[in-house]
């Protein structure tokens, strides 16, 4: 790294509650589902420590779990997927905390 290549180093931390709600909304709409049909507050509370891609994968996994079943994705299905997932923030907690600590005074926060 040197000046001229990247003038700032950005750190993208795990999404806060408001951002997780937006992420669920984006990925539900992307699959032609209505976010208002879901308990977004419960999903946000159940996804603390999840990255955006892990939230997306919970939606995708929920849809896959319905193949041959009811065919209707519900909040309960998504909550089940979230409970069965160990996010990287748990699996690699020490490494992520060390990276967050390093970034705190050295980078520009992305959100």
Secondary structure, 3 states (H helix, E strand, C coil): CCCCCCCCCEECCCCCHHHHHHHHHHHHHHCCCCHHHCCHHHHHHHCCCCCHHHHHHHHHHHHHHCCCCCCCCCHHHHHHHHHCCCCHHHHCHHHHHHHHHHHHCCCEECC
